[in-house]
């Protein structure tokens, strides 16, 4: 059962700043997340919060029911600060 992706405004702003190659890689990763988000790496300090690696970037998202809330896509050093 595929999940529904719900990007936040911050996520969309961050994706717009990426170059086309990274956007394509993020799109491919989002398709995989949509199918099985629980296979991603869970974050220790966030309930139902996961991360997925795309080169040196991280996609941070939260699972709520059938929704996957896309929080941010940032470089690794910045992705976990919030």
QUIBELRA-V333202 format. One record per helix or strand of 2 or more residues. SS is the DSSP state (H for helix, E for strand). FROM is the first residue (numbers start at 1). TO is the last residue. If there is no record, write none. Layout:
SS:FROM:TO
SS:FROM:TO
//
This chain:
E:4:7
H:9:16
H:20:35
H:37:39
E:41:42
E:49:54
E:57:64
E:67:75
H:76:79
//
